[in-house]
Amino acid sequence: MNKQHYDFDRVISRGDKSGSYSIKWQSFEEKFPGYNIDTQNSLGMWIADMDFLCPPEVISAIKKRAEHGIYGYLAPIALEAFKKAAAGWFERRYDYKVPTDWMLFISGVVPSINAAIQEFSKPGDGIIIQNPVYYPFSNSIKNNGRIIRNNSLIEDKGSYTMNFENLENIAKKSDTKFFILCNPHNPVGRVWTKDELYQACQICLDNGVLVFSDEIHADFIMKDYHFSTAGKLSEEISQNLIISYAPSKTFNIAGLAASLIVVPNPKLRERLAKRMEANNYPDPNVFAPIAGEAAYLYGDNYVSELMEYVEHNFDFTVNFLRENLPSITMKKPEGTYLGWMDFRGTGLNSKEIYSLILEKAKVVVDLGDWFGSEGDGFIRINLACPKYIVIEALQRLKKAFQNL
Ligand SMILES: Cc1ncc(COP(=O)(O)O)c(C=O)c1O
């Protein structure tokens, strides 16, 4: 590996005594009902934030603003500078030119999904998702009284593809109004190709189904893969599209609550903006836009080195499993920092698997069945952490599973 400028090996406490109130490392028991969890001695490898410091330029920007000492209402210009920096990032990193007036600020991607569901469908309408997928999608659909139309991904020995035939059948139903696409796809780690995206988005366009493309993981792409945004597929598709981006995952600033919705179609944008206003979503906190701006202006090198580090964690994990625990498999993801680990070869049922991981190994992960029944027998493990933690987790899994 090349010489690093960032110390991703550094283990930084986020537990009880750190004062950081990290849900990943403390007070998470209630998320795992039915399991007896030893929080103090468990490794936090579940929810999707990283155990790395964010870029130093972001920390400096926050410190500088904090030292001002007055945290009153923000002027809109604060958002303009953030959006301008984001436009630079999208162009440099995704080769996607986005005028800043296509962008809407919102505190999070999930609130933007809720607002779009409310504005562009009505109660009882069908909304397509592709399980196994980030589970708040289902919650947003159910919480808004819409119906989940699940187009399960097709799995073949740990590789996943979209079921286009079924997608078309579902999209054709007259009350299917909305499709939530996840690219890269959390938790299976697919970085959808331009062809796959085109096919899926064209089916939706042909059948009057609006596409919401959640591209929050766009910056986590392994070296052999290329990220394509849904925004560049065709002019017609872009007019039937809402995209979400955020600096939150990329630069580890999720707690600052900043994301951007890109809506190329002015009519859709106006409707969504009005809906957000009606929902009374909060203005950004004073730190969100300056942190996002600094990240998008200065974070290129950080992301490159970060991905090299994370990719190494994945290579290490895949090899470790192959050599030490052959009944547990994991295909290296094409993107994201989330591993989708397959325990079906152990012959145990999901409850037994989860209890061995959570209670015996004391490694806290996302349980596969949270992502739909397609996730039975899997877990999602977050490898955006110092290698020391990865090694410790794998040793613990080895101890818990080796005598099966
Ligand atoms: C695919 C996906 N979308 C959205 C989010 C969350 O976004 P936010 O915290 O901005 O609501 C996550 C977080 O893990 C995610 O993986």
The ligand as a Gaussian input file, in Angstrom:
#p B3LYP/6-31G(d) Opt

LIG

0 1
 C      -28.770000       3.497000       1.056000
 C      -28.877000       4.468000       2.199000
 N      -29.695000       5.515000       2.101000
 C      -29.820000       6.416000       3.104000
 C      -29.114000       6.260000       4.276000
 C      -29.296000       7.210000       5.403000
 O      -29.320000       8.492000       5.000000
 P      -29.677000       9.655000       6.001000
 O      -28.976000       9.407000       7.293000
 O      -29.168000      10.866000       5.280000
 O      -31.167000       9.673000       6.143000
 C      -28.248000       5.176000       4.418000
 C      -27.509000       4.985000       5.672000
 O      -27.003000       3.952000       5.959000
 C      -28.118000       4.266000       3.351000
 O      -27.300000       3.218000       3.437000

